[in-house]
Structures are given as C-alpha cells and as structure tokens.
Amino acid sequence: MPRLEDLPDAARQGMLNFPAFDHDDAPFAPFTKPLAEAKTALVTTAGLHLRGDAPFSSGDESYRVIPSAARAADIIQSHMSIGFDRTGIMRDVNVTFPIDRLRELVERGDAGSLTERFYSFMGAQRSPRRIESETGPEVGRLLLEEGADAALLTPT
C-alpha cells in the first residue's frame, strides 16, 4: 500500500481534498434475535445490477434493486474506477456480493430468511449528499417495510 507521500502530486492532492463527512452521532440498533431467526438483507456499494438494468454512471447516487432470488451469473458490475481491481468480482460476484453464500446459510438453518430485494449503490462517490439525504434513507425504509432484521453491507 503506497503511502500518501509516495503518490504523484495530483493523486496526493485528490486524497487530501477528498470530502469527508463529520457526524456527531452514529445510529445503533442492537441485534435482538439469533441470526437463525433473522430476515437478512444484502446492500453493497460495488455498483452491481442485473443484466439489462441501467448501468451506473459517474457520480450516480441512485440505487439498483437486485432480487434475492437472482442468479449470481445475472449480476454484473458497471462501476468503473482505477482504484480497484475488478478481476475477482468478474470471476465470482460472491467475492463482494455473497448472494449464494447467504442462501446457503438459510438452507443450512444458520440464517433465518432473506429479504426479497437486495440493493446496490455505486461507491467511490466524491460527494454522496443525495445518498446521505435521499436514496440511502429510502433504501432503509424499504428494508424496514420488508421486515429486515439485519443488513449485510459490502464494499467494492
């Protein structure tokens, strides 16, 4: 991992000027039931979506819905960034979006059930204000409406 001082000047300045949000508090909801009884959702910032859905574009703060019954082979990534190697995700989406692993946990009885819908955002946002104020809370409400007890959050 390169150190900040080892980066070219443009990259170093980009990191130093990257907007970071300060929050005085962090929401916390204690997990009150065993995982084997919980309904679990999957939410990612890997820029994933179903084939045929609108791809993510630069600065896109919307989200995509991925049915929990979707086949892993039908999930693709349109989020491009020079900041990560997509090879692993292209070989197996479960690297960042463990849809098959969650279904296995449910089948074994280690997890209760899955929400009908999972959600994907595009990461590497320069200014995620809309996610913070609009699309993020909207997905939160949708998860609550579906009865999610827990959400597994995965990065790119």
N, C-alpha and C positions, 0 to 999 in steps of 0.2 A: 504494500500500500504506500503510494507516494506521500511524502509529507507536503504540507502546504507550501513551504519554501522551495520545494523541488519542482513545482508546477510552473509552466510558462506564465508570464505576467498576465496575459488575458484570462487564463483559466483561474489563476490565483485571485484576481480581482473579481471574477464572477462568483467565486466561493465567498469571498469577504463581503460582497454586496448582496448575497442571496437573502431574500426576505425570510425572516423567521418570526413567527407569531409568539407573543408572550401571553400567557394566561395565568390569572391569579388562582385558578382552581382547576381541578380535574374531576369530571364526573366519576363516581364509583358506585357500582351496584353489586353487592356481594352475591356470589353464586350460591343459591339456596337449595339446590337439589342435586342428586347424583347425576353424573353425565348419562348414565344408563336410562334416566327418566327424562332427559332434557331434549328439547327440539333445538337443533343447531343450524345456523346459517353460515354461509361462506361469503366473505366480502374481500375483494382484492383491489390493489392499485396497479395491477400488471397490464392494464389495457387490453383485457381479453373480451371476446364476444363470440357469438355464434357466427358460423359462415353465413354470409348473406345479410347480416346486420350491418348497419353503418359503421365504418371504421372510425377509430378515434383520430382526431387531428390535433395539431399542435395547440396547446392551451385549452383543450377541450375539458370542460369541468362538468360535463353530463355523466351519466352512468348507463350501463347496459345491463339488461336482465338476462340471466342465464338460468334456464330451468334446472333444478337439481337432478332431473332425470336425463339431462343431456348426455350424450356420449362424449367422452374426452376427445375423441377424434374430430368432433364437430366444433370444438372450441379453438379459436385462433387468436393470435396477438397482432394488433395493428399498431401498438405503441412503439415508436422508434426512439431510441436515444443512444448517443455514443457512450453513455455512462454505464452500460451493462452488456454482457454477452448473452444473446438470446438462444444460443445453441441448445442448452438444456431444456428450455421451455418448448422449443420446436420439436425436440425428440419426445418429450413427455410433459404435457401440461401439468401433470400432478406435482412436478417439481415446485411450482409456485401456487397451484390451484388444486389441492388434493381432493378432487371430487370423487375419484374412485376409492381413495383411502377412507373417506368419510362414509361412503356406502358400505365398505367392508366393516367398519366399526359398528354400524347399525345392524348389519346382518349377523355379526357375532354377539350382539346384545351389549356391547361396551358403550354404545351411544343409543339414545332413545329413538329419535327420528330426525329427519331433515326438513327444513322449510321447503316449500315448493319452488321458491325462487331464490337464486343467489345473485349477487351484484358485483359489478366490476367498474372501477374508475380508472382513469389514466393517471399514473404517478408522474413524478418529476415536474410538478407544477411550479411555475415561477411565482404565481400569485393565486393561491387556491381560495380566494374570498367567497366565490359562489359555492364551492363545495362546503365551506365552513358555515355559510349562512342559509343555503337553499338546498342543494342536491344531497348533501350529507344528512341533514335533518330529515329530508323527505325519505331517504332510504331507511333511516332509523324508524320513522313512523310506519313504513311498510313492513318492516321486520316485526314491530310490536303488533301490528294488525294481524300478522300471520302467526303470532304466538311464539316467536323465537325466545328461547331462554338464554341462548348464548350465540355469539358470532365469532367465528374464527377469522381473524384479519390477517391477510397475507400480502407481502410486498412483491415487487417485481422480482 
